[in-house]
């Protein structure tokens, strides 16, 4: 067969999203903190965008508003290429004077509505763990400077302190410290023993065993004490609560082993965890679900988000024909960018409101009664309810939180898988986890309930769930198996 070259035409359909759609999708799926950062960056980079102190007004020209994201996505499959081509060719033909004249003087981006700023909105203060405001490395360096040692010891000690992890353990081996400090390993261990006597005791240890031994030594226990022997050689047996075996190995009684266990439980396995490792991160809800009378109302949280508008100065500059072409093109490009950002934020808030209102309709029993009444829910249910695409709902619920009468939850929390009940009624997996936690919380510590027992008990409540599924949910809840939850009683 002979080879030859030919020219042929082939018609294809390609999906190309417009810059406006890309920006709208990006704004929709970012978290509140990221949105504040995006707005702040745009305020710094775009001179035509400014923050307004006054109450944001609605755009006069509603016909030029962008549609919902899901509508744009649907249209983009067959109209995006032609539309983008038309936009590119008509950029220079945009009648900015007409657009600016049709828009009111204070062209604002409305982030939320007036009702969202109701003074009756409940004030929320997130509980956070208290810290002493001092970081671990700084505390260790302060103590290092107070100890009598030569310059070489202080230099090696500083390297050791700089390589501590958040729990207070040494994040590398003594050999690596010796390589970094260009000194013998024995010298590193000598300095490390000095640091281990700092407060909190056990810092700079290599493992849990060494950390606990340092704390026992500081209390005054000797190497021949039973508690020291258990920590030094028998921690696996203690973890499995094999008290009889430990008593035989040590040649003592079970009562003595139990007392040693109590002493070990009083020690701190992570001596560095009580130090502040950075700024406290607060969860700021994106929306509030408030109960007013007998109904629930959705209030968007717009605190911290500035009201944006196009600068009057640059609006006038875009109208003037005597300005240079390059200047007008630059100003028009920045005005267009600012307009897209404002409308994308508006659309984000509208979509978020629709999603949260839909969640209220689906999860009203949860809002009234708690986790036990949480209904199984998938993205498709909410998408069909509000007339949007599943991908839009997924983006709208990503990295966002809502304040409810039951507490603060991530929006993704309300979308749970279902477990088929024996009576034909589906149950949310989160409510099953809650029920498992309640069963374990009410058990007798002397006879903890096994996963099989919980599975059979749930079956009596019309919840068909396998033992291995109970074990998986228990692990997700951070609960130990029954063998490690049992409290040993002498003679029992």
C-alpha positions as CSV (number, residue, x, y, z in Angstrom):
1,X,0.0,0.0,0.0
2,X,1.4,3.3,-1.0
3,X,1.9,6.1,1.5
4,X,0.5,9.6,0.6
5,X,-0.3,12.9,2.3
6,X,-3.8,14.3,2.4
7,X,-5.5,17.4,3.8
8,X,-8.9,16.8,5.5
9,X,-11.3,18.8,7.5
10,X,-12.7,17.4,10.7
11,X,-15.5,19.0,12.8
12,X,-15.3,18.5,16.6
13,X,-17.1,19.8,19.6
14,X,-14.9,20.9,22.5
15,X,-15.9,22.2,25.9
16,X,-14.2,25.5,26.8
17,X,-15.2,27.4,29.9
18,X,-15.3,31.1,29.8
19,X,-13.1,33.1,32.3
20,X,-16.3,34.2,34.1
21,X,-17.3,30.6,34.6
22,X,-13.9,29.6,35.9
23,X,-13.9,32.4,38.4
24,X,-17.4,31.6,39.5
25,X,-16.5,27.9,40.1
26,X,-13.4,28.9,42.0
27,X,-15.2,31.4,44.2
28,X,-18.0,28.8,44.9
29,X,-15.8,26.1,46.2
30,X,-13.2,28.0,48.3
31,X,-13.5,28.3,52.0
32,X,-14.4,31.5,53.8
33,X,-10.8,32.2,54.8
34,X,-9.7,31.7,51.2
35,X,-12.5,33.9,49.9
36,X,-11.3,36.7,52.3
37,X,-7.8,36.2,51.0
38,X,-8.9,36.4,47.3
39,X,-10.9,39.6,48.0
40,X,-7.9,41.2,49.8
41,X,-5.5,40.3,47.0
42,X,-7.9,41.7,44.3
43,X,-8.3,44.9,46.3
44,X,-4.5,45.3,46.3
45,X,-4.1,44.4,42.6
46,X,-7.1,46.0,41.0
47,X,-7.3,49.8,41.3
48,X,-10.9,49.9,40.0
49,X,-12.2,47.8,42.9
50,X,-12.7,49.4,46.2
51,X,-14.4,48.7,49.5
52,X,-17.6,50.5,50.4
53,X,-18.5,51.4,53.9
54,X,-22.2,51.9,53.0
55,X,-24.9,49.2,52.8
56,X,-24.6,47.4,49.5
57,X,-27.2,48.0,46.9
58,X,-28.6,45.8,44.2
59,X,-27.4,46.1,40.6
60,X,-29.9,48.2,38.6
61,X,-29.3,46.2,35.4
62,X,-30.5,42.7,36.4
63,X,-30.4,41.6,32.8
64,X,-26.6,41.6,32.8
65,X,-26.3,39.4,35.9
66,X,-24.6,36.0,35.4
67,X,-26.8,33.0,35.7
68,X,-26.4,30.1,38.1
69,X,-23.2,28.1,37.8
70,X,-25.0,24.9,37.0
71,X,-26.9,26.7,34.1
72,X,-23.6,28.0,32.8
73,X,-22.1,24.5,32.9
74,X,-25.0,23.1,30.9
75,X,-24.8,25.8,28.4
76,X,-21.0,25.6,28.1
77,X,-21.2,22.1,26.5
78,X,-22.6,23.4,23.2
79,X,-22.5,27.2,23.4
80,X,-19.2,28.0,25.1
81,X,-16.9,27.9,22.1
82,X,-19.1,30.3,20.1
83,X,-19.7,32.5,23.1
84,X,-16.0,32.8,24.0
85,X,-15.1,33.5,20.4
86,X,-17.7,36.3,20.3
87,X,-16.4,37.7,23.5
88,X,-12.9,37.8,22.3
89,X,-13.8,39.5,19.1
90,X,-16.0,42.1,20.7
91,X,-13.8,43.2,23.6
92,X,-12.9,46.4,21.9
93,X,-16.5,47.0,20.8
94,X,-18.0,47.0,24.4
95,X,-19.9,50.3,25.0
96,X,-18.5,51.0,28.4
97,X,-20.2,54.4,28.6
98,X,-23.6,52.8,28.1
99,X,-22.9,50.1,30.7
100,X,-21.7,52.6,33.3
101,X,-24.5,55.0,32.7
102,X,-27.1,52.2,33.1
103,X,-25.4,51.2,36.4
104,X,-26.0,53.3,39.6
105,X,-23.2,55.3,41.1
106,X,-22.5,52.9,43.9
107,X,-22.1,49.6,42.0
108,X,-21.8,47.2,44.9
109,X,-21.2,43.5,45.3
110,X,-23.9,42.5,47.8
111,X,-22.5,39.9,50.1
112,X,-25.6,38.6,51.8
113,X,-28.8,40.6,52.2
114,X,-30.1,43.1,54.7
115,X,-31.8,40.4,56.7
116,X,-28.5,38.6,57.0
117,X,-27.3,41.4,59.1
118,X,-30.0,41.2,61.6
119,X,-28.9,42.4,65.0
120,X,-30.7,39.4,66.6
121,X,-28.3,37.0,65.1
122,X,-26.8,34.8,67.8
123,X,-23.2,35.7,68.7
124,X,-20.9,32.7,68.4
125,X,-17.6,32.1,70.2
126,X,-15.9,28.9,69.3
127,X,-14.4,27.0,72.3
128,X,-10.7,26.5,71.8
129,X,-8.1,24.7,73.8
130,X,-6.3,26.9,76.2
131,X,-2.5,27.2,75.8
132,X,0.2,29.0,77.7
133,X,1.1,31.1,74.7
134,X,4.7,29.8,74.6
135,X,6.1,27.4,72.0
136,X,8.0,24.3,73.0
137,X,11.3,25.3,71.3
138,X,11.3,28.7,72.9
139,X,10.7,27.2,76.3
140,X,13.5,24.7,75.9
141,X,15.9,27.3,74.7
142,X,15.2,29.5,77.7
143,X,16.0,26.7,80.0
144,X,19.1,25.8,78.0
145,X,20.4,29.3,78.5
146,X,20.0,29.0,82.3
147,X,22.0,25.7,82.6
148,X,25.7,25.8,83.4
149,X,27.4,24.3,80.3
150,X,30.1,25.2,77.9
151,X,29.6,26.7,74.5
152,X,29.9,23.3,72.6
153,X,27.3,21.7,74.8
154,X,25.0,24.7,74.4
155,X,25.5,24.5,70.6
156,X,24.6,20.8,70.4
157,X,21.7,21.4,72.8
158,X,20.3,24.1,70.6
159,X,20.4,21.7,67.6
160,X,18.6,19.0,69.6
161,X,15.9,21.5,70.7
162,X,15.4,22.7,67.2
163,X,14.7,19.1,66.1
164,X,11.9,18.4,68.6
165,X,8.4,17.5,67.2
166,X,5.1,18.8,68.5
167,X,4.9,16.0,71.1
168,X,8.3,16.7,72.5
169,X,10.2,13.8,71.0
170,X,13.4,14.0,69.1
171,X,12.4,14.0,65.4
172,X,15.7,12.5,64.2
173,X,18.3,10.0,65.6
174,X,21.3,10.9,67.7
175,X,23.5,9.9,64.8
176,X,21.9,12.5,62.6
177,X,22.3,15.1,65.3
178,X,25.9,14.1,65.6
179,X,26.4,14.5,61.9
180,X,24.8,18.0,61.9
181,X,26.8,19.1,65.0
182,X,30.0,17.4,63.8
183,X,30.5,15.8,67.2
184,X,30.5,12.2,68.6
185,X,27.2,10.5,69.2
186,X,28.1,9.9,72.9
187,X,28.4,13.7,73.3
188,X,24.9,14.2,71.8
189,X,23.4,11.7,74.2
190,X,25.1,13.4,77.2
191,X,23.6,16.7,76.2
192,X,20.2,15.0,75.5
193,X,20.2,13.6,79.0
194,X,20.5,17.1,80.4
195,X,17.6,18.4,78.2
196,X,15.4,15.4,79.4
197,X,15.6,16.9,82.9
198,X,14.0,20.1,81.7
199,X,10.4,20.9,82.2
200,X,8.3,19.1,81.0
201,X,10.2,16.0,81.9
202,X,10.9,13.5,79.1
203,X,11.4,16.0,76.3
204,X,14.0,15.0,73.7
205,X,13.3,11.3,74.3
206,X,13.5,8.8,71.4
207,X,10.4,6.8,72.2
208,X,7.6,6.3,74.7
209,X,9.6,4.0,76.9
210,X,12.4,6.4,77.3
211,X,10.0,9.3,78.0
212,X,8.2,7.4,80.7
213,X,11.4,6.2,82.3
214,X,12.7,9.8,82.5
215,X,9.5,10.9,84.3
216,X,9.6,7.9,86.7
217,X,13.3,8.7,87.5
218,X,12.3,12.3,88.3
219,X,9.6,11.1,90.7
220,X,12.2,9.0,92.5
221,X,11.6,5.4,91.4
222,X,14.6,3.1,91.1
223,X,15.5,0.5,88.4
224,X,14.4,-2.4,90.7
225,X,10.9,-1.0,91.2
226,X,8.1,-2.9,89.6
227,X,6.7,0.2,87.8
228,X,10.1,0.8,86.2
229,X,10.5,-2.8,85.1
230,X,7.1,-2.7,83.5
231,X,7.9,0.4,81.5
232,X,11.3,-0.9,80.6
233,X,10.4,-4.4,79.4
234,X,6.7,-5.1,79.5
235,X,4.8,-2.2,77.9
236,X,3.1,-4.5,75.3
237,X,1.7,-6.8,78.1
238,X,0.5,-3.7,80.0
239,X,-1.2,-2.3,76.9
240,X,-3.1,-5.6,76.5
241,X,-4.0,-5.6,80.2
242,X,-2.4,-9.0,80.8
243,X,-2.2,-8.4,84.5
244,X,-1.9,-12.0,85.6
245,X,1.0,-12.6,83.2
246,X,2.8,-9.5,84.4
247,X,2.4,-10.6,88.0
248,X,4.0,-13.9,87.2
249,X,6.8,-12.3,85.2
250,X,7.6,-9.9,88.0
251,X,7.0,-12.3,90.8
252,X,4.4,-10.1,92.5
253,X,0.7,-9.8,93.0
254,X,-2.0,-8.5,90.6
255,X,-2.8,-5.8,93.0
256,X,0.7,-4.5,92.7
257,X,0.5,-4.6,88.9
258,X,-2.7,-2.6,89.0
259,X,-1.1,0.0,91.3
260,X,1.8,0.3,88.8
261,X,-0.7,0.8,86.0
262,X,-2.3,3.6,87.9
263,X,1.1,5.3,88.3
264,X,2.0,4.9,84.6
265,X,-1.4,6.4,83.6
266,X,-0.6,9.5,85.7
267,X,2.5,10.2,83.5
268,X,2.5,12.3,80.3
269,X,3.2,10.3,77.1
270,X,3.5,13.5,75.1
271,X,5.2,16.1,77.2
272,X,5.3,18.8,74.5
273,X,1.6,18.8,73.6
274,X,0.7,21.5,76.1
275,X,2.8,24.2,74.3
276,X,1.4,26.5,71.7
277,X,2.6,25.5,68.2
278,X,1.0,28.4,66.4
279,X,-2.1,30.6,66.1
280,X,-5.3,29.2,67.2
281,X,-7.6,28.5,64.3
282,X,-11.2,29.4,64.7
283,X,-14.1,27.9,62.7
284,X,-16.2,30.7,61.3
285,X,-19.6,29.5,60.1
286,X,-20.6,30.5,56.6
287,X,-24.3,30.4,57.5
288,X,-26.5,30.3,60.6
289,X,-29.7,28.2,60.9
290,X,-31.8,30.0,63.5
291,X,-35.1,28.9,64.9
292,X,-37.6,31.8,64.9
293,X,-40.9,30.8,66.3
294,X,-41.7,27.3,64.9
295,X,-39.7,27.8,61.7
296,X,-36.0,27.7,60.8
297,X,-34.4,30.6,59.0
298,X,-31.1,30.7,57.1
299,X,-28.9,33.7,57.7
300,X,-25.7,34.1,55.7
301,X,-22.6,35.3,57.6
302,X,-21.1,38.2,55.8
303,X,-19.0,39.5,58.6
304,X,-15.4,40.1,57.5
305,X,-16.3,40.2,53.8
306,X,-16.1,43.8,52.5
307,X,-18.8,45.3,50.4
308,X,-17.2,45.8,47.0
309,X,-17.9,48.4,44.3
310,X,-16.3,49.9,41.2
311,X,-14.4,53.1,41.9
312,X,-16.2,56.3,40.7
313,X,-12.9,57.7,39.5
314,X,-12.1,54.8,37.2
315,X,-15.7,54.7,36.0
316,X,-15.4,58.3,34.8
317,X,-12.0,57.5,33.3
318,X,-13.6,54.7,31.2
319,X,-16.2,57.1,29.8
320,X,-13.7,59.7,28.7
321,X,-12.8,59.5,25.1
322,X,-9.7,61.8,25.3
323,X,-7.8,59.2,27.3
324,X,-5.3,57.2,25.4
325,X,-6.3,53.8,23.9
326,X,-3.9,51.8,26.1
327,X,-5.2,53.6,29.3
328,X,-8.8,52.9,28.4
329,X,-8.1,49.3,27.5
330,X,-6.4,48.8,30.9
331,X,-9.2,50.5,32.8
332,X,-11.9,48.5,31.0
333,X,-10.0,45.2,31.6
334,X,-9.8,46.0,35.3
335,X,-13.4,47.0,35.5
336,X,-14.4,43.8,33.8
337,X,-12.3,41.8,36.2
338,X,-13.8,43.6,39.2
339,X,-17.3,43.1,37.9
340,X,-16.8,39.3,37.4
341,X,-15.5,39.0,41.0
342,X,-18.4,40.9,42.5
343,X,-21.0,38.9,40.6
344,X,-19.2,35.6,41.4
345,X,-19.4,36.4,45.1
346,X,-23.0,37.3,44.8
347,X,-23.7,34.1,43.0
348,X,-21.7,32.1,45.6
349,X,-23.9,33.5,48.4
350,X,-27.1,32.8,46.5
351,X,-26.1,29.2,45.8
352,X,-25.0,28.7,49.4
353,X,-28.3,30.0,50.6
354,X,-30.2,27.6,48.4
355,X,-28.2,24.6,49.5
356,X,-28.5,25.4,53.2
357,X,-32.3,26.0,52.9
358,X,-32.6,22.6,51.2
359,X,-30.6,21.0,54.0
360,X,-33.0,22.5,56.5
361,X,-35.9,20.9,54.6
362,X,-34.3,17.5,54.5
363,X,-32.7,17.5,58.0
364,X,-35.4,19.3,60.1
365,X,-35.7,16.3,62.4
366,X,-31.9,16.6,63.1
367,X,-32.2,20.3,63.9
368,X,-35.0,19.5,66.3
369,X,-33.8,16.3,67.9
370,X,-30.0,15.8,67.3
371,X,-27.8,13.3,65.6
372,X,-30.1,10.3,66.3
373,X,-32.6,11.8,63.8
374,X,-30.1,12.6,61.0
375,X,-31.5,11.3,57.7
376,X,-29.5,9.6,55.0
377,X,-28.8,12.2,52.3
378,X,-26.8,12.3,49.0
379,X,-25.8,15.2,46.8
380,X,-28.3,14.2,44.2
381,X,-31.2,14.7,46.6
382,X,-30.3,18.4,47.3
383,X,-29.4,18.9,43.6
384,X,-32.9,17.8,42.5
385,X,-34.5,19.9,45.2
386,X,-32.9,23.2,44.2
387,X,-32.6,22.5,40.5
388,X,-28.8,22.5,40.3
389,X,-26.2,20.0,39.2
390,X,-24.6,17.6,41.7
391,X,-21.1,19.1,41.0
392,X,-22.4,22.5,41.9
393,X,-23.8,21.3,45.2
394,X,-20.5,19.5,45.9
395,X,-18.6,22.7,45.3
396,X,-21.0,24.8,47.4
397,X,-20.6,22.4,50.4
398,X,-16.9,22.1,50.2
399,X,-14.9,23.6,53.1
400,X,-18.0,25.4,54.5
401,X,-19.6,25.3,58.0
402,X,-23.0,26.1,59.3
403,X,-24.1,27.0,62.8
404,X,-27.2,25.0,63.9
405,X,-29.2,24.6,67.1
406,X,-27.2,21.4,67.6
407,X,-23.8,23.0,67.1
408,X,-21.4,23.8,64.3
409,X,-21.1,21.3,61.5
410,X,-19.4,21.1,58.1
411,X,-21.9,21.0,55.3
412,X,-20.5,17.7,54.1
413,X,-21.6,16.2,57.5
414,X,-25.2,16.2,56.5
415,X,-24.5,13.9,53.5
416,X,-24.3,10.5,55.0
417,X,-24.7,7.0,53.6
418,X,-27.7,4.9,54.6
419,X,-28.0,1.6,56.4
420,X,-31.0,-0.5,55.5
421,X,-33.2,-1.3,58.5
422,X,-34.9,-4.6,58.9
423,X,-38.2,-2.7,58.9
424,X,-37.4,-1.2,55.5
425,X,-36.5,2.3,56.9
426,X,-33.1,3.6,56.0
427,X,-30.9,4.9,58.9
428,X,-28.1,7.4,58.6
429,X,-24.6,6.0,59.3
430,X,-23.9,9.0,61.6
431,X,-26.9,8.1,63.8
432,X,-25.7,4.5,64.0
433,X,-22.2,5.8,65.1
434,X,-24.0,7.9,67.7
435,X,-26.0,4.8,68.9
436,X,-22.8,2.7,69.1
437,X,-21.1,5.4,71.2
438,X,-24.1,5.5,73.5
439,X,-24.0,1.8,74.0
440,X,-20.3,1.8,74.8
441,X,-20.7,4.8,77.1
442,X,-23.4,3.0,79.2
443,X,-21.6,-0.3,79.5
444,X,-20.2,-1.9,82.6
445,X,-16.4,-1.2,82.7
446,X,-15.9,-4.6,84.3
447,X,-17.7,-6.3,81.3
448,X,-17.4,-4.2,78.2
449,X,-19.6,-4.9,75.3
450,X,-18.1,-6.7,72.3
451,X,-18.6,-5.7,68.7
452,X,-20.7,-8.8,68.2
453,X,-22.9,-7.9,71.2
454,X,-23.4,-4.4,69.8
455,X,-24.3,-5.8,66.3
456,X,-26.9,-8.1,67.8
457,X,-28.3,-5.3,70.0
458,X,-28.6,-3.0,66.9
459,X,-30.4,-5.8,65.1
460,X,-33.1,-5.8,67.8
461,X,-33.5,-2.1,67.0
462,X,-34.2,-2.9,63.4
463,X,-30.6,-1.9,62.3
464,X,-29.0,-4.6,60.2
465,X,-25.3,-4.1,60.6
466,X,-22.4,-6.6,60.6
467,X,-19.9,-7.0,63.3
468,X,-17.0,-5.8,61.1
469,X,-19.0,-2.7,60.3
470,X,-19.4,-2.0,64.1
471,X,-15.7,-2.4,64.5
472,X,-15.0,0.0,61.7
473,X,-17.4,2.6,63.2
474,X,-15.9,2.1,66.6
475,X,-12.4,2.8,65.3
476,X,-13.6,5.9,63.5
477,X,-15.0,7.1,66.9
478,X,-11.6,6.5,68.5
479,X,-12.9,3.8,70.9
480,X,-10.7,0.9,71.9
481,X,-11.8,-2.7,71.5
482,X,-13.6,-4.4,74.4
483,X,-10.4,-6.2,75.5
484,X,-8.6,-2.9,76.1
485,X,-11.6,-1.2,77.7
486,X,-12.0,-3.7,80.4
487,X,-11.2,-2.6,83.9
488,X,-9.6,-5.4,85.9
489,X,-11.1,-6.2,89.3
490,X,-9.1,-8.3,91.7
491,X,-11.0,-11.5,92.6
492,X,-13.6,-10.8,89.9
